[in-house]
Amino acid sequence: MAQSLIRLGHDVMGIDKDADLVQRWSNALTCAVQADSTDVNVMRQLRRPSMPPRQGSRSRLRRRRP
């Protein structure tokens, strides 16, 4: 899927805990980051400044309630 999006001209960020996977994909993707994508704070830090949440949309990066 990532390669298809890149061919269509989209920027693609890959996020994974596995350093080997991040290294393997680092040349193919716009950006590859070693991080825990289940951590909402990490995801907020990785959000591109040029891509703020759309007005009226609900963020999918919400904390789970205990």
N, C-alpha and C positions, 0 to 999 in steps of 0.2 A: 504494500500500500504506500509506504513512504516513497519508494522509487517512482511510482505512478504520480504522486503529488508533486514531486520534484520535476518530473518531465512536463507537468502542466504549468510549471512556473511558480509553485508555492514554496514558501520556506517551511522546512520541516525540522522540528527539534525532537531528538531522541533522548529519553531519560531512562536510566536503568541503574540498579545497584551494582551490577556486575561490571567491573573495570575492563575486563576482556571484551565484552560486548560493546561497551562504549568506544573502546579503541578501534575495534573492527569496523564500526559504523561511522567513525569520526570524519573520514574523508568523503563519505557518500552523502551525509546529511548536512543541512545548513548549520546545525549545532548539535553536538552530542554531549550530554552531561551525566556524570556519575552522581546519582542522588536517589533518595527514597521518594518516589512519586506518590506514596500513600500519605506523606506528611504534608498537611495543608500549608504549613508555614514555608516549607521548601518550595511548594508550587507557587505561592504568592511571590517569593523572592525571584523565581525564574520567569515570571510573567514579563513579556516584553513591554517596555514603556510605551512603545508605539501602538500597542494593542490593548487599550483599556477595555474593561467590560462594557458591552453594548448597553446603551440606555434601556432600561426596562427589562433587561434579561436577568435571570437568576444564575448566580454562579454555581457551577458544579463542584466547587471547592469548598464545601461546607463541612464544618466539624460535626462529627456524630454526637448525638446526645447520649449520655450514659443511661 
